[in-house]
Amino acid sequence: MGLTAIDLGLRGATSGVLLLIILIALLRRATGQQVLLGIAMCAGGIFYAIVTAPNFPKMAWWWTLPILSAQPAVFWLWARAALDDDFVLKRWHGALWLSIVAYGFVITLSWAHWPALAGAGGQVLALATLVLALAAAVQTVKTWRADLVARRRRLRLAMLAINVVLIAAVAVAGFAAIPVAVPGAPGSLPTAFGLFAVAMLAGLGAFATQPAAAVNDATAAIASGDARGADRAPAGRVIVDPILLRRLDHLMTVDRTYRQEGLAIGALAARLDVPEHRLRQAINEGLGYRNFNAFLNRYRIEDAKLALSDATQREVPVLTIAMDAGFQSIGPFNRAFKAETGVTPTEFRREALTRPETDCDPGISQPRREIG
């Protein structure tokens, strides 16, 4: 009874923290796919904590297990949205979630009549869970180096590691027919501890979030070399190393270092002879970028816009212009260019070359962005 009480207490605390996160998101009237997926993750965590608790009614298994089986898909989508600033939800993502739920219902409803077939179906579902967990882990590694948001870098690894371990435990249980996370299982205390740890990390990330602040006028002025603007810093606003910002601006606008193929933040920090964490802070807190690739792409796209607007380069292929600007292939260039300008490179070139020359001045400028 003592262990059961601890188990239930941890699950109750988990549900309370996750519910509080949902309420805070609703009160803030936050929008966006990351927020919606985060709410779905929290709701799924509450549901999971309740239905996998000891003494949960067995009669409810037939409809709770299919919904739980689709939670790894929600987690994977949340990881994509939280860790990749360019991720966009598509219809097939929703179709994937519905397919897993439907497949889960087929397994539970067929268990009484075809247990062997249902068992094989459960192993297939466990394999899908492992694939989704692995995909989330790959997303963490793939975008970790380019992430400039210090808080997100600190929390993402711990948060994802615990979630992946939980999901993998459920999947392994499905392969081995071990009731590790089966509703009402007596050995569910480790699961309760894991859920509580995840809730605490999620709460830390949600409650520590500061309102986004626009890049201040002084920082923007320093980056552009306007010394007069450096006196316009609002009270209490910290200016990130002005000398470093000037040197970085020189590398980008004069030396055009962004054209270097495969340029990583470590290599750029080495050229500036500064620690990598200082450069991350300067680009994020000083210039307002959340992602190093977005920082580079801004310069690369402006470079490409100049070339596309140049009548003397009318016959130069778009791919050549993209690679000269620093992109490694045409796909990422087209996506980044359209996201920045709203049109494709070909459409931009056609419009630019038909405008009067006095209207074409796409010079490189340092945008103001919000600090993550």
Residue frames relative to the residue before (quaternion, step in Angstrom):
aa qw qx qy qz dx dy dz
M 1.0000 0.0000 0.0000 0.0000 0.00 0.00 0.00
G 0.6222 0.5592 -0.3460 0.4247 3.59 1.04 -0.74
L 0.6766 0.4769 -0.2896 0.4805 3.58 0.91 -0.91
T 0.6272 0.5336 -0.3334 0.4590 3.56 1.05 -0.75
A 0.6450 0.5189 -0.3218 0.4595 3.57 0.99 -0.82
I 0.6412 0.5101 -0.3225 0.4740 3.58 1.00 -0.82
D 0.6235 0.5503 -0.3219 0.4525 3.53 1.01 -0.92
L 0.7041 0.4601 -0.2698 0.4687 3.58 0.78 -1.02
G 0.6328 0.5411 -0.3325 0.4429 3.57 1.05 -0.74
L 0.6559 0.5035 -0.3070 0.4712 3.57 0.99 -0.85
R 0.6547 0.5037 -0.3115 0.4698 3.55 1.01 -0.80
G 0.6380 0.5198 -0.3292 0.4630 3.58 1.04 -0.73
A 0.6514 0.5005 -0.3112 0.4779 3.58 0.99 -0.84
T 0.6219 0.5443 -0.3313 0.4552 3.56 1.02 -0.82
S 0.6765 0.4917 -0.2909 0.4647 3.55 0.86 -0.98
G 0.6500 0.5316 -0.3204 0.4385 3.57 0.99 -0.80
V 0.6702 0.4910 -0.2996 0.4691 3.57 0.92 -0.90
L 0.6753 0.4879 -0.3017 0.4636 3.59 0.89 -0.89
L 0.6339 0.5153 -0.3321 0.4715 3.59 1.04 -0.72
L 0.6322 0.5278 -0.3286 0.4624 3.59 1.03 -0.75
I 0.6226 0.5324 -0.3381 0.4633 3.58 1.03 -0.76
I 0.6443 0.5166 -0.3177 0.4660 3.58 0.98 -0.86
L 0.6675 0.5058 -0.3058 0.4529 3.59 0.89 -0.92
I 0.6419 0.5196 -0.3270 0.4594 3.59 0.98 -0.81
A 0.6462 0.5151 -0.3179 0.4647 3.59 0.98 -0.84
L 0.6696 0.4898 -0.2998 0.4709 3.58 0.99 -0.80
L 0.6595 0.5069 -0.3103 0.4602 3.59 0.98 -0.82
R 0.6675 0.4782 -0.2939 0.4893 3.57 1.09 -0.68
R 0.2977 -0.7740 0.4947 0.2599 3.56 1.31 -0.27
A 0.2021 0.7994 -0.5315 0.1942 3.52 1.04 0.85
T 0.1285 -0.7846 0.6043 0.0523 3.54 -1.06 0.77
G 0.5035 0.6414 -0.4863 0.3141 3.52 -1.30 0.08
Q 0.6273 -0.5803 0.3757 0.3585 3.53 -1.20 0.61
Q 0.6227 0.5374 -0.3580 0.4419 3.62 1.02 -0.66
V 0.6539 0.5043 -0.3147 0.4681 3.59 0.99 -0.84
L 0.6698 0.5014 -0.3075 0.4533 3.59 0.88 -0.89
L 0.6699 0.4744 -0.2973 0.4876 3.57 0.98 -0.80
G 0.6121 0.5420 -0.3460 0.4603 3.57 1.11 -0.64
I 0.6357 0.5087 -0.3188 0.4853 3.57 1.03 -0.80
A 0.6467 0.5117 -0.3153 0.4696 3.56 1.00 -0.84
M 0.6288 0.5307 -0.3281 0.4641 3.58 1.04 -0.77
C 0.6711 0.4936 -0.2955 0.4677 3.57 0.91 -0.94
A 0.6501 0.5066 -0.3181 0.4686 3.58 0.94 -0.86
G 0.6536 0.5037 -0.3084 0.4733 3.56 1.02 -0.80
G 0.6325 0.5327 -0.3302 0.4551 3.58 1.07 -0.70
I 0.6305 0.5145 -0.3258 0.4813 3.57 1.04 -0.79
F 0.6564 0.5156 -0.3036 0.4595 3.55 0.91 -0.96
Y 0.6599 0.5127 -0.3015 0.4591 3.56 0.97 -0.92
A 0.6545 0.5256 -0.3136 0.4439 3.57 0.94 -0.91
I 0.6849 0.4901 -0.2852 0.4576 3.57 1.03 -0.77
V 0.7655 0.4147 -0.2309 0.4345 3.56 0.65 -1.08
T 0.6843 0.4363 -0.3075 0.4968 3.62 1.20 -0.28
A 0.4331 0.7062 -0.4562 0.3251 3.58 1.27 0.19
P 0.6110 -0.5412 0.4178 0.3990 3.61 -1.17 0.48
N 0.8375 0.2051 -0.1793 0.4736 3.53 -1.18 0.76
F 0.3542 0.7088 -0.5324 0.2978 3.60 1.14 0.43
P 0.5679 -0.6403 0.3831 0.3475 3.66 -0.82 0.92
K 0.4392 -0.7198 0.4802 0.2417 3.55 -0.77 1.05
M 0.5860 0.6057 -0.3739 0.3873 3.57 1.12 -0.59
A 0.6702 0.4999 -0.3006 0.4589 3.61 1.19 -0.41
W 0.4298 0.7326 -0.4561 0.2656 3.60 1.22 -0.13
W 0.6424 0.5846 -0.3427 0.3580 3.58 0.92 -0.90
W 0.7676 0.3184 -0.2049 0.5171 3.63 1.08 -0.54
T 0.6310 0.5383 -0.3514 0.4343 3.62 1.15 -0.38
L 0.6482 0.5463 -0.3294 0.4158 3.59 0.96 -0.83
P 0.6484 0.5050 -0.3549 0.4456 3.68 0.87 -0.72
I 0.6559 0.4966 -0.3242 0.4669 3.60 0.99 -0.75
L 0.6410 0.5184 -0.3217 0.4657 3.58 1.01 -0.80
S 0.6346 0.5609 -0.3381 0.4103 3.57 1.00 -0.78
A 0.6915 0.4655 -0.2807 0.4758 3.60 1.16 -0.50
Q 0.4514 0.7109 -0.4443 0.3057 3.61 1.25 -0.11
P 0.6074 0.5444 -0.3804 0.4359 3.67 0.97 -0.59
A 0.6146 0.5365 -0.3537 0.4575 3.61 1.09 -0.62
V 0.6339 0.5116 -0.3262 0.4796 3.59 1.03 -0.79
F 0.6491 0.5214 -0.3141 0.4562 3.57 0.97 -0.86
W 0.6452 0.5172 -0.3208 0.4618 3.58 0.95 -0.83
L 0.6692 0.4879 -0.3031 0.4715 3.60 0.92 -0.88
W 0.6285 0.5258 -0.3353 0.4649 3.58 1.05 -0.76
A 0.6385 0.5231 -0.3240 0.4622 3.58 0.99 -0.83
R 0.6421 0.5166 -0.3260 0.4632 3.58 0.98 -0.79
A 0.7012 0.4714 -0.2724 0.4604 3.57 0.87 -0.97
A 0.6970 0.4881 -0.2774 0.4461 3.58 0.99 -0.85
L 0.7886 0.3573 -0.1598 0.4743 3.57 0.99 -0.81
D 0.7325 0.3186 -0.2085 0.5643 3.57 1.26 -0.24
D 0.3241 -0.7884 0.4922 0.1761 3.59 -0.32 1.25
D 0.6887 0.4776 -0.2819 0.4670 3.60 1.18 -0.41
F 0.4692 0.6977 -0.4417 0.3131 3.60 1.25 -0.06
V 0.0636 -0.7795 0.6230 0.0131 3.55 -1.05 0.84
L 0.4426 -0.6885 0.5095 0.2655 3.57 -0.85 0.99
K 0.1082 -0.7856 0.6072 0.0483 3.55 -1.04 0.83
R 0.6880 -0.4976 0.3337 0.4095 3.55 -1.24 0.36
W 0.6503 0.5339 -0.3411 0.4192 3.58 0.96 -0.75
H 0.5534 0.5854 -0.4021 0.4352 3.60 1.20 -0.35
G 0.6621 0.4819 -0.2948 0.4924 3.57 1.00 -0.85
A 0.6312 0.5312 -0.3313 0.4580 3.56 1.05 -0.76
L 0.6124 0.5443 -0.3458 0.4573 3.59 1.07 -0.72
W 0.6567 0.5079 -0.3093 0.4637 3.59 0.89 -0.93
L 0.6750 0.4912 -0.2973 0.4633 3.60 0.86 -0.93
S 0.6330 0.5405 -0.3329 0.4431 3.58 1.03 -0.77
I 0.6590 0.4989 -0.3128 0.4680 3.58 0.97 -0.84
V 0.6325 0.5202 -0.3317 0.4684 3.60 1.00 -0.81
A 0.6655 0.4994 -0.3061 0.4627 3.58 0.88 -0.95
Y 0.6484 0.5152 -0.3164 0.4626 3.58 0.97 -0.85
G 0.6316 0.5365 -0.3231 0.4570 3.56 1.05 -0.77
F 0.6457 0.5090 -0.3188 0.4716 3.58 1.01 -0.77
V 0.6172 0.5370 -0.3481 0.4577 3.58 1.02 -0.75
I 0.6621 0.5112 -0.3087 0.4528 3.59 0.93 -0.86
T 0.7067 0.4660 -0.2836 0.4505 3.59 0.78 -0.98
L 0.6896 0.4830 -0.2907 0.4546 3.59 0.96 -0.80
S 0.6988 0.4518 -0.2754 0.4814 3.59 1.16 -0.51
W 0.4526 0.7273 -0.4394 0.2704 3.59 1.24 -0.20
A 0.6758 0.5116 -0.3023 0.4359 3.58 0.92 -0.86
H 0.7580 0.3925 -0.2037 0.4796 3.60 1.00 -0.77
W 0.7989 0.1035 -0.0362 0.5914 3.60 1.01 -0.79
P 0.1042 -0.8513 0.5111 0.0569 3.59 0.46 1.17
A 0.6443 0.5217 -0.3387 0.4449 3.62 0.96 -0.76
L 0.6629 0.4952 -0.2988 0.4754 3.57 0.97 -0.89
A 0.6515 0.5099 -0.3129 0.4666 3.56 1.00 -0.82
G 0.6268 0.5368 -0.3369 0.4533 3.59 1.05 -0.72
A 0.6476 0.4998 -0.3135 0.4822 3.56 1.00 -0.81
G 0.6386 0.5232 -0.3208 0.4643 3.56 1.06 -0.77
G 0.6251 0.5392 -0.3328 0.4558 3.55 1.09 -0.70
Q 0.6424 0.5128 -0.3263 0.4668 3.58 1.05 -0.70
V 0.6119 0.5317 -0.3456 0.4727 3.57 1.10 -0.68
L 0.6496 0.5112 -0.3036 0.4738 3.55 1.01 -0.85
A 0.6293 0.5229 -0.3284 0.4720 3.59 1.05 -0.75
L 0.6302 0.5251 -0.3317 0.4658 3.57 1.04 -0.76
A 0.6375 0.5184 -0.3239 0.4689 3.59 0.99 -0.82
T 0.6257 0.5396 -0.3307 0.4561 3.58 1.06 -0.77
L 0.6581 0.5047 -0.3034 0.4691 3.57 0.96 -0.87
V 0.6355 0.5296 -0.3260 0.4577 3.60 1.00 -0.81
L 0.6737 0.4870 -0.2959 0.4706 3.58 0.94 -0.89
A 0.6344 0.5187 -0.3285 0.4697 3.58 1.03 -0.76
L 0.6509 0.5065 -0.3096 0.4733 3.56 1.00 -0.83
A 0.6340 0.5335 -0.3293 0.4528 3.58 1.02 -0.80
A 0.6412 0.5107 -0.3216 0.4740 3.58 1.03 -0.77
A 0.6492 0.5085 -0.3178 0.4678 3.58 1.00 -0.81
V 0.6352 0.5214 -0.3261 0.4673 3.59 1.00 -0.81
Q 0.6299 0.5386 -0.3321 0.4503 3.58 1.01 -0.79
T 0.6239 0.5419 -0.3322 0.4547 3.56 1.05 -0.77
V 0.7000 0.4603 -0.2661 0.4769 3.58 0.85 -0.99
K 0.6483 0.5643 -0.3129 0.4042 3.56 0.97 -0.91
T 0.8034 0.2949 -0.1323 0.5000 3.59 0.88 -0.91
W 0.4396 0.7332 -0.4439 0.2686 3.60 1.24 -0.09
R 0.6822 0.5071 -0.3010 0.4322 3.60 0.83 -0.93
A 0.7251 0.4441 -0.2478 0.4643 3.59 0.98 -0.81
D 0.5250 0.6456 -0.4103 0.3731 3.60 1.24 -0.23
L 0.1979 -0.8115 0.5443 0.0777 3.57 -0.80 1.05
V 0.5778 0.5903 -0.3764 0.4196 3.59 1.26 -0.24
A 0.4028 -0.7626 0.4508 0.2304 3.57 -0.34 1.27
R 0.6671 0.5091 -0.3134 0.4445 3.60 0.87 -0.90
R 0.6664 0.4994 -0.2993 0.4657 3.54 0.97 -0.85
R 0.6378 0.5239 -0.3257 0.4610 3.58 1.05 -0.70
R 0.6681 0.5054 -0.3067 0.4518 3.58 1.01 -0.77
L 0.7614 0.4190 -0.2109 0.4475 3.56 0.89 -0.91
R 0.6014 0.6306 -0.3711 0.3209 3.56 1.01 -0.75
L 0.6821 0.5063 -0.3104 0.4266 3.59 0.85 -0.92
A 0.6785 0.4747 -0.3007 0.4732 3.58 0.88 -0.91
M 0.6592 0.5210 -0.3098 0.4450 3.56 0.91 -0.92
L 0.7148 0.4472 -0.2620 0.4695 3.56 0.81 -0.96
A 0.6144 0.5585 -0.3572 0.4278 3.58 1.01 -0.73
I 0.6794 0.4786 -0.2946 0.4717 3.57 0.89 -0.92
N 0.6595 0.5052 -0.3166 0.4577 3.58 0.94 -0.84
V 0.6569 0.5073 -0.3185 0.4580 3.56 0.93 -0.85
V 0.6321 0.5264 -0.3323 0.4614 3.59 1.02 -0.79
L 0.6533 0.5080 -0.3189 0.4620 3.59 0.94 -0.85
I 0.6807 0.4830 -0.2957 0.4648 3.56 0.85 -0.95
A 0.6513 0.5106 -0.3198 0.4613 3.57 0.97 -0.83
A 0.6170 0.5456 -0.3497 0.4464 3.60 1.05 -0.72
V 0.6470 0.5047 -0.3117 0.4792 3.56 1.01 -0.84
A 0.6637 0.5098 -0.3093 0.4516 3.56 0.96 -0.86
V 0.6513 0.5031 -0.3155 0.4724 3.59 0.93 -0.87
A 0.6173 0.5365 -0.3446 0.4608 3.55 1.05 -0.73
G 0.6404 0.5255 -0.3264 0.4552 3.56 1.06 -0.72
F 0.6550 0.5037 -0.3110 0.4696 3.58 1.03 -0.76
A 0.7863 0.3635 -0.1669 0.4709 3.55 0.87 -1.02
A 0.3940 -0.7332 0.4584 0.3116 3.56 1.33 -0.03
I 0.4179 0.6784 -0.4864 0.3585 3.58 1.06 0.82
P 0.3692 -0.7729 0.4689 0.2155 3.62 -0.65 1.04
V 0.0388 0.8363 -0.5450 0.0463 3.60 0.69 1.06
A 0.8235 0.1169 -0.0341 0.5542 3.57 0.84 -0.93
V 0.3263 0.7429 -0.5168 0.2731 3.55 1.13 0.50
P 0.5747 -0.6114 0.3989 0.3699 3.62 -0.86 0.83
G 0.8355 0.2036 -0.1699 0.4813 3.55 -0.91 0.97
A 0.4272 0.7165 -0.4678 0.2921 3.60 1.24 0.05
P 0.5129 -0.6738 0.4303 0.3127 3.62 -0.91 0.79
G 0.7130 0.4422 -0.2658 0.4748 3.61 1.11 -0.51
S 0.3631 0.7784 -0.4515 0.2417 3.56 1.08 0.63
L 0.4123 0.7335 -0.4654 0.2745 3.63 1.22 -0.02
P 0.6346 0.5108 -0.3559 0.4579 3.68 0.90 -0.72
T 0.6231 0.5317 -0.3372 0.4640 3.57 1.06 -0.75
A 0.6406 0.5263 -0.3212 0.4576 3.58 0.98 -0.81
F 0.6425 0.5072 -0.3210 0.4764 3.59 0.99 -0.81
G 0.6539 0.5132 -0.3141 0.4587 3.57 0.96 -0.84
L 0.6473 0.5147 -0.3142 0.4662 3.58 0.95 -0.85
F 0.6512 0.5168 -0.3153 0.4576 3.57 0.98 -0.85
A 0.6467 0.5139 -0.3200 0.4641 3.59 0.97 -0.83
V 0.6420 0.5170 -0.3189 0.4678 3.58 0.97 -0.85
A 0.6584 0.5130 -0.3104 0.4550 3.59 0.93 -0.89
M 0.6475 0.5167 -0.3233 0.4575 3.59 0.98 -0.80
L 0.6582 0.4958 -0.3089 0.4749 3.58 0.96 -0.82
A 0.6434 0.5122 -0.3174 0.4721 3.56 1.00 -0.84
G 0.6522 0.5122 -0.3103 0.4647 3.57 1.00 -0.82
L 0.6270 0.5380 -0.3298 0.4568 3.57 1.02 -0.81
G 0.6820 0.4849 -0.2878 0.4657 3.55 0.96 -0.87
A 0.6917 0.4822 -0.2856 0.4556 3.59 0.97 -0.82
F 0.7332 0.4388 -0.2510 0.4549 3.58 0.84 -0.95
A 0.6746 0.4876 -0.3040 0.4635 3.60 1.19 -0.45
T 0.4629 0.6968 -0.4420 0.3237 3.56 1.27 -0.13
Q 0.2198 -0.7683 0.5907 0.1121 3.55 -0.87 0.99
P 0.5785 -0.5685 0.4368 0.3892 3.58 -1.09 0.55
A 0.5276 -0.6409 0.4531 0.3250 3.56 -0.99 0.84
A 0.1610 -0.7894 0.5881 0.0718 3.56 -0.98 0.88
A 0.4631 -0.6825 0.4872 0.2872 3.55 -0.90 0.89
V 0.5817 -0.5672 0.4407 0.3817 3.57 -1.15 0.59
N 0.4153 -0.7464 0.4561 0.2499 3.59 -0.68 1.02
D 0.6642 -0.5424 0.3501 0.3769 3.55 -1.25 0.57
A 0.6383 0.5468 -0.3394 0.4224 3.57 1.01 -0.79
T 0.6607 0.5021 -0.3132 0.4618 3.58 0.92 -0.89
A 0.6584 0.5035 -0.3125 0.4641 3.57 0.92 -0.89
A 0.6487 0.5183 -0.3178 0.4577 3.57 1.01 -0.79
I 0.6377 0.5259 -0.3232 0.4608 3.57 1.00 -0.83
A 0.6647 0.5140 -0.3081 0.4462 3.56 0.92 -0.92
S 0.7303 0.4048 -0.2328 0.4985 3.60 1.12 -0.67
G 0.5554 -0.6454 0.3756 0.3659 3.59 1.30 0.00
D 0.4862 0.6483 -0.4418 0.3848 3.61 1.24 0.27
A 0.2513 -0.8114 0.5079 0.1431 3.60 -0.09 1.26
R 0.6157 0.5649 -0.3634 0.4121 3.59 1.04 -0.68
G 0.6566 0.5321 -0.3153 0.4318 3.57 1.04 -0.71
A 0.5521 0.6407 -0.3890 0.3651 3.58 1.20 -0.35
D 0.6479 0.5209 -0.3226 0.4527 3.56 1.22 -0.28
R 0.6205 0.5878 -0.3338 0.3975 3.56 1.25 -0.06
A 0.3292 0.7625 -0.5028 0.2397 3.61 1.12 0.43
P 0.4396 -0.6852 0.5071 0.2830 3.62 -0.82 0.93
A 0.6297 -0.5468 0.3937 0.3865 3.54 -1.17 0.57
G 0.8206 0.2451 -0.1882 0.4808 3.56 -0.95 0.91
R 0.5933 0.5658 -0.3742 0.4334 3.61 1.25 -0.11
V 0.3089 -0.7729 0.5277 0.1698 3.58 -0.70 1.05
I 0.2599 -0.7424 0.5989 0.1502 3.56 -0.99 0.90
V 0.3513 -0.7464 0.5289 0.1993 3.58 -0.77 1.04
D 0.8092 -0.3629 0.2222 0.4052 3.54 -0.93 1.13
P 0.2381 -0.8213 0.4990 0.1404 3.64 0.05 1.22
I 0.6244 0.5398 -0.3507 0.4425 3.59 1.03 -0.70
L 0.6465 0.5111 -0.3166 0.4697 3.56 0.99 -0.85
L 0.6474 0.5181 -0.3271 0.4533 3.59 0.97 -0.80
R 0.6497 0.5074 -0.3228 0.4651 3.61 0.99 -0.76
R 0.6548 0.5034 -0.3132 0.4687 3.57 0.97 -0.84
L 0.6432 0.5147 -0.3169 0.4701 3.56 1.00 -0.82
D 0.6491 0.5130 -0.3168 0.4639 3.57 0.96 -0.85
H 0.6350 0.5255 -0.3286 0.4611 3.60 1.02 -0.75
L 0.6467 0.5189 -0.3218 0.4571 3.58 0.95 -0.84
M 0.7118 0.4646 -0.2630 0.4564 3.55 0.96 -0.84
T 0.7863 0.3693 -0.1854 0.4594 3.59 0.74 -1.02
V 0.7392 0.3764 -0.2194 0.5136 3.61 1.07 -0.67
D 0.7661 0.3440 -0.1926 0.5076 3.59 0.71 -1.05
R 0.2445 -0.8047 0.5025 0.2005 3.58 1.27 -0.39
T 0.0825 0.8389 -0.5283 0.1021 3.53 0.90 0.99
Y 0.5562 0.6295 -0.3867 0.3807 3.60 1.14 -0.51
R 0.5928 0.5848 -0.3690 0.4129 3.58 1.21 -0.37
Q 0.5099 0.6552 -0.4235 0.3623 3.60 1.22 -0.31
E 0.4428 -0.7148 0.4789 0.2524 3.57 -0.74 1.07
G 0.8488 0.1169 -0.1129 0.5031 3.55 -0.93 0.96
L 0.2358 0.7968 -0.5254 0.1832 3.60 1.14 0.55
A 0.1205 -0.7852 0.6064 0.0353 3.58 -0.82 1.08
I 0.6376 -0.5534 0.3691 0.3886 3.54 -1.19 0.49
G 0.5959 0.5659 -0.3648 0.4377 3.59 1.11 -0.57
A 0.6668 0.4915 -0.2967 0.4751 3.57 0.99 -0.86
L 0.6464 0.5093 -0.3210 0.4688 3.58 1.02 -0.75
A 0.6307 0.5198 -0.3279 0.4737 3.59 1.04 -0.76
A 0.6362 0.5273 -0.3280 0.4578 3.59 1.04 -0.76
R 0.6465 0.5142 -0.3204 0.4637 3.60 1.01 -0.76
L 0.7021 0.4316 -0.2539 0.5063 3.56 1.11 -0.72
D 0.3212 -0.7749 0.4770 0.2623 3.58 1.34 -0.24
V 0.5214 0.5762 -0.4463 0.4437 3.55 0.88 1.04
P 0.5941 -0.5448 0.4301 0.4066 3.62 -1.16 0.41
E 0.6000 -0.6026 0.3920 0.3509 3.54 -1.06 0.76
H 0.6568 0.5234 -0.3332 0.4286 3.60 0.94 -0.81
R 0.6204 0.5293 -0.3512 0.4600 3.62 1.11 -0.55
L 0.6484 0.5039 -0.3191 0.4730 3.56 1.01 -0.76
R 0.6102 0.5393 -0.3477 0.4647 3.58 1.02 -0.76
Q 0.6697 0.5021 -0.2979 0.4590 3.57 0.88 -0.95
A 0.6534 0.5245 -0.3209 0.4416 3.58 0.94 -0.83
I 0.6973 0.4631 -0.2810 0.4695 3.58 0.89 -0.90
N 0.6989 0.4624 -0.2742 0.4717 3.59 0.99 -0.81
E 0.7955 0.3214 -0.1666 0.4858 3.57 0.57 -1.15
G 0.6980 0.4663 -0.2796 0.4661 3.57 1.11 -0.55
L 0.8041 0.2474 -0.1103 0.5292 3.56 0.95 -0.88
G 0.5079 -0.7224 0.3696 0.2890 3.57 1.28 -0.06
Y 0.4930 0.6491 -0.4448 0.3711 3.60 1.17 0.41
R 0.3436 -0.7415 0.5470 0.1817 3.56 -1.07 0.81
N 0.7893 0.2170 -0.0789 0.5690 3.56 1.20 -0.53
F 0.5043 -0.6775 0.4450 0.2977 3.58 -0.87 0.95
N 0.6392 0.5301 -0.3341 0.4459 3.59 0.99 -0.74
A 0.6237 0.5244 -0.3363 0.4720 3.58 1.08 -0.71
F 0.6132 0.5459 -0.3337 0.4633 3.58 1.08 -0.75
L 0.6891 0.4624 -0.2814 0.4818 3.59 0.87 -0.93
N 0.6648 0.5382 -0.3149 0.4114 3.56 0.89 -0.93
R 0.5746 0.5814 -0.3915 0.4224 3.57 1.11 -0.58
Y 0.6892 0.4532 -0.2782 0.4921 3.59 0.88 -0.88
R 0.6561 0.5254 -0.3175 0.4389 3.56 0.94 -0.85
I 0.6633 0.4974 -0.3048 0.4686 3.57 0.98 -0.82
E 0.6363 0.5069 -0.3341 0.4759 3.60 1.00 -0.75
D 0.6118 0.5346 -0.3343 0.4777 3.59 1.06 -0.73
A 0.6759 0.4860 -0.2895 0.4724 3.57 0.91 -0.93
K 0.6262 0.5400 -0.3412 0.4471 3.59 1.02 -0.74
L 0.6228 0.5301 -0.3378 0.4659 3.58 1.04 -0.74
A 0.6840 0.4835 -0.2865 0.4650 3.57 0.91 -0.93
L 0.6703 0.5004 -0.2996 0.4589 3.58 0.96 -0.84
S 0.6829 0.4700 -0.2807 0.4838 3.60 1.17 -0.54
D 0.5791 0.5993 -0.3619 0.4177 3.58 1.30 -0.19
A 0.3940 -0.7486 0.4856 0.2207 3.57 -0.55 1.18
T 0.6276 0.5452 -0.3495 0.4321 3.60 1.10 -0.54
Q 0.7089 0.3995 -0.2494 0.5251 3.61 1.29 -0.32
R 0.2244 0.8246 -0.4933 0.1622 3.54 1.23 0.49
E 0.7456 0.4094 -0.2140 0.4802 3.57 0.99 -0.83
V 0.4958 0.6478 -0.4449 0.3695 3.62 1.21 -0.06
P 0.4672 -0.6908 0.4618 0.3021 3.65 -0.73 0.93
V 0.5961 -0.5798 0.4242 0.3584 3.55 -1.15 0.67
L 0.6166 0.5544 -0.3464 0.4387 3.60 1.01 -0.75
T 0.6480 0.5160 -0.3192 0.4604 3.59 0.95 -0.83
I 0.6482 0.5096 -0.3112 0.4726 3.57 0.98 -0.86
A 0.6506 0.5229 -0.3179 0.4497 3.57 0.95 -0.86
M 0.7011 0.4573 -0.2777 0.4713 3.59 0.88 -0.91
D 0.6115 0.5362 -0.3535 0.4622 3.59 1.07 -0.61
A 0.6750 0.4954 -0.2871 0.4654 3.58 1.13 -0.68
G 0.6669 -0.5233 0.2980 0.4389 3.58 1.25 -0.22
F 0.5371 0.6027 -0.4212 0.4133 3.60 1.24 -0.08
Q 0.4111 -0.7436 0.4827 0.2121 3.55 -1.06 0.77
S 0.7909 0.0577 -0.0445 0.6076 3.60 1.23 -0.29
I 0.6366 -0.5799 0.3663 0.3526 3.54 -1.25 0.40
G 0.5979 0.6059 -0.3639 0.3783 3.60 1.08 -0.69
P 0.7016 0.4403 -0.2804 0.4850 3.62 0.71 -1.00
F 0.6217 0.5433 -0.3480 0.4440 3.59 1.05 -0.70
N 0.6684 0.5004 -0.3077 0.4562 3.58 0.85 -0.93
R 0.6688 0.4968 -0.3084 0.4591 3.60 0.93 -0.88
A 0.6842 0.4791 -0.2921 0.4658 3.58 0.86 -0.92
F 0.6513 0.5241 -0.3176 0.4475 3.59 0.97 -0.83
K 0.6899 0.4668 -0.2930 0.4693 3.58 0.87 -0.87
A 0.6220 0.5361 -0.3415 0.4573 3.58 1.07 -0.70
E 0.6994 0.4702 -0.2635 0.4694 3.59 1.06 -0.75
T 0.8138 0.2859 -0.1198 0.4916 3.58 0.88 -0.94
G 0.4565 -0.6926 0.4468 0.3351 3.58 1.17 -0.49
V 0.7360 0.2940 -0.2026 0.5752 3.59 1.29 -0.04
T 0.5601 -0.5798 0.4597 0.3725 3.56 -1.25 0.29
P 0.6573 -0.5060 0.3626 0.4247 3.63 -1.19 0.34
T 0.6429 0.5232 -0.3273 0.4536 3.59 0.98 -0.80
E 0.6619 0.4932 -0.3045 0.4752 3.59 0.95 -0.86
F 0.6321 0.5301 -0.3306 0.4584 3.58 1.01 -0.81
R 0.6549 0.5101 -0.3145 0.4604 3.59 0.92 -0.90
R 0.6573 0.5151 -0.3216 0.4464 3.59 0.88 -0.89
E 0.6863 0.4725 -0.2863 0.4730 3.57 0.92 -0.91
A 0.6631 0.5218 -0.3120 0.4368 3.60 0.95 -0.88
L 0.7142 0.4599 -0.2622 0.4580 3.60 0.94 -0.83
T 0.6690 0.4647 -0.3089 0.4910 3.58 1.24 -0.20
R 0.5794 0.5622 -0.3840 0.4480 3.61 1.29 -0.12
P 0.5923 -0.5330 0.4427 0.4112 3.58 -1.22 0.36
E 0.6164 -0.5905 0.3728 0.3639 3.59 -1.06 0.71
T 0.6254 0.5607 -0.3479 0.4165 3.59 1.06 -0.66
D 0.6533 0.5135 -0.3140 0.4593 3.60 1.22 -0.41
C 0.6648 0.5122 -0.3016 0.4525 3.59 1.21 -0.35
D 0.3088 0.7311 -0.5584 0.2415 3.56 -0.30 1.22
P 0.1258 0.8355 -0.5222 0.1159 3.57 0.62 1.13
G 0.1051 0.8413 -0.5245 0.0779 3.60 0.93 0.85
I 0.5909 -0.5822 0.4245 0.3628 3.54 -1.20 0.54
S 0.0475 0.7794 -0.6222 0.0564 3.54 -0.89 0.94
Q 0.4554 -0.6806 0.5002 0.2815 3.54 -1.16 0.53
P 0.2930 -0.7857 0.5177 0.1698 3.62 -0.41 1.15
R 0.3807 -0.6641 0.5803 0.2780 3.51 -1.31 0.31
R 0.0088 -0.8008 0.5977 -0.0374 3.50 -0.84 1.00
E 0.5523 -0.6148 0.4465 0.3430 3.48 -1.28 0.23
I 0.4498 -0.6844 0.5085 0.2660 3.53 -1.05 0.82
G 0.3544 -0.7433 0.5274 0.2090 3.58 -0.85 0.99
